[in-house]
Amino acid sequence: MRMRRHHAGSDEDAGIDLTPMLDIVFIMLIFFIVTSSFVREAGIEVQSPSAASAAEQPRGTILIAVSANGEIWMDRQRVDIRAVRAAVERMRVDQPDSSVVVQADRDSRSGLVIQVMDQVRLAGVQDVAVAATAEGR
């Protein structure tokens, strides 16, 4: 008596189905995109003043830069002092619990920085900080 072995003739059954793995990868990608928060940059680099009492703070979600020559930058765009309040209100629609960090250049006019902070407070933000670097860094 001769016994025959039954072999699967098709190569389709020999492979691994990757469809469930790809589904999981795409679901994870969507999850990370939805839950991530993107930090908006002010638009220019400023030379922050140094302070002995400067402390590390969590990064503010709304950054406003004031340059030495009196320019105000938000979200990589130059804005007028009269448009700061509206721009902050527009940004706070997406993140109502956001704080504001004013990055004033060490050579900027203090009067302009106070005007910017006043516009931010008129927009309803009470958590306003001025950026400084710690001495010795």
VOTIMI-671948 format. One line per 10 residues: number of its first residue (from 1); their letters; for each residue x negated, y, z negated of C-alpha. Coordinates in nm, 2 decimals. Layout:
# residues N
NUM) a) X Y Z ~ ...
//
This chain:
# residues 137
1) mrmrrhhags) 0.00 0.00 0.00 ~ -0.12 0.33 0.10 ~ -0.02 0.64 -0.09 ~ 0.00 0.97 0.07 ~ -0.07 1.29 -0.11 ~ 0.16 1.58 -0.05 ~ -0.03 1.90 0.02 ~ 0.13 2.24 0.05 ~ 0.07 2.34 0.41 ~ 0.13 2.71 0.37
11) dedagidltp) -0.13 2.95 0.23 ~ 0.15 3.18 0.10 ~ 0.20 2.99 -0.22 ~ -0.17 3.00 -0.30 ~ -0.19 3.38 -0.35 ~ -0.10 3.58 -0.65 ~ 0.20 3.82 -0.63 ~ 0.07 4.17 -0.72 ~ 0.41 4.34 -0.69 ~ 0.49 4.34 -1.07
21) mldivfimli) 0.14 4.47 -1.15 ~ 0.18 4.76 -0.90 ~ 0.52 4.84 -1.05 ~ 0.37 4.87 -1.40 ~ 0.08 5.09 -1.27 ~ 0.33 5.33 -1.10 ~ 0.55 5.34 -1.41 ~ 0.24 5.43 -1.62 ~ 0.14 5.69 -1.37 ~ 0.48 5.86 -1.38
31) ffivtssfvr) 0.48 5.84 -1.76 ~ 0.14 6.02 -1.79 ~ 0.24 6.29 -1.54 ~ 0.56 6.36 -1.72 ~ 0.41 6.37 -2.07 ~ 0.09 6.57 -1.99 ~ 0.08 6.94 -2.05 ~ -0.12 7.15 -1.81 ~ -0.32 7.44 -1.95 ~ -0.29 7.76 -1.75
41) eagievqsps) -0.61 7.96 -1.72 ~ -0.62 8.33 -1.75 ~ -0.82 8.38 -1.43 ~ -1.14 8.55 -1.53 ~ -1.43 8.48 -1.76 ~ -1.48 8.72 -2.05 ~ -1.75 8.78 -2.30 ~ -1.57 8.73 -2.63 ~ -1.70 8.91 -2.93 ~ -1.85 8.71 -3.21
51) aasaaeqprg) -1.72 8.70 -3.57 ~ -1.84 8.54 -3.88 ~ -1.49 8.43 -3.98 ~ -1.40 8.28 -3.64 ~ -1.24 7.94 -3.68 ~ -1.17 7.67 -3.42 ~ -0.81 7.68 -3.33 ~ -0.60 7.45 -3.10 ~ -0.61 7.61 -2.76 ~ -0.32 7.84 -2.69
61) tiliavsang) -0.08 7.75 -2.41 ~ -0.06 8.11 -2.27 ~ -0.39 8.28 -2.21 ~ -0.42 8.65 -2.14 ~ -0.76 8.79 -2.05 ~ -0.85 9.16 -2.08 ~ -1.17 9.25 -1.89 ~ -1.42 9.52 -1.97 ~ -1.29 9.74 -1.69 ~ -0.93 9.73 -1.81
71) eiwmdrqrvd) -0.79 9.45 -1.59 ~ -0.53 9.21 -1.74 ~ -0.52 8.86 -1.60 ~ -0.26 8.59 -1.66 ~ -0.23 8.26 -1.48 ~ -0.51 8.35 -1.24 ~ -0.33 8.67 -1.13 ~ -0.40 9.03 -1.21 ~ -0.10 9.19 -1.38 ~ -0.01 9.54 -1.49
81) iravraaver) 0.05 9.61 -1.86 ~ 0.42 9.67 -1.78 ~ 0.45 9.31 -1.64 ~ 0.29 9.13 -1.93 ~ 0.62 9.10 -2.13 ~ 0.81 8.96 -1.83 ~ 0.53 8.72 -1.75 ~ 0.51 8.59 -2.11 ~ 0.89 8.55 -2.12 ~ 0.88 8.35 -1.79
91) mrvdqpdssv) 0.60 8.12 -1.92 ~ 0.79 8.06 -2.25 ~ 1.09 7.92 -2.07 ~ 0.89 7.60 -2.00 ~ 0.73 7.59 -2.35 ~ 0.93 7.77 -2.61 ~ 0.70 7.69 -2.90 ~ 0.39 7.81 -2.72 ~ 0.14 8.05 -2.87 ~ -0.06 8.33 -2.70
101) vvqadrdsrs) -0.43 8.38 -2.71 ~ -0.57 8.72 -2.59 ~ -0.92 8.68 -2.46 ~ -1.05 9.04 -2.48 ~ -1.40 9.12 -2.35 ~ -1.63 9.27 -2.61 ~ -1.65 9.59 -2.41 ~ -1.28 9.62 -2.34 ~ -1.08 9.91 -2.49 ~ -0.91 9.83 -2.82
111) glviqvmdqv) -0.61 10.04 -2.72 ~ -0.54 9.82 -2.42 ~ -0.57 9.50 -2.63 ~ -0.32 9.64 -2.88 ~ -0.08 9.73 -2.59 ~ -0.11 9.37 -2.46 ~ -0.05 9.23 -2.80 ~ 0.25 9.46 -2.84 ~ 0.40 9.34 -2.51 ~ 0.35 8.98 -2.62
121) rlagvqdvav) 0.54 9.04 -2.95 ~ 0.82 9.22 -2.76 ~ 0.85 8.91 -2.55 ~ 0.93 8.72 -2.87 ~ 0.60 8.55 -2.95 ~ 0.49 8.60 -3.31 ~ 0.19 8.36 -3.29 ~ -0.07 8.58 -3.12 ~ -0.44 8.53 -3.16 ~ -0.75 8.72 -3.04
131) aataegr) -1.03 8.49 -2.91 ~ -1.37 8.52 -3.07 ~ -1.68 8.31 -3.08 ~ -1.83 8.21 -3.41 ~ -2.17 8.37 -3.49 ~ -2.46 8.14 -3.44 ~ -2.31 7.95 -3.15
//
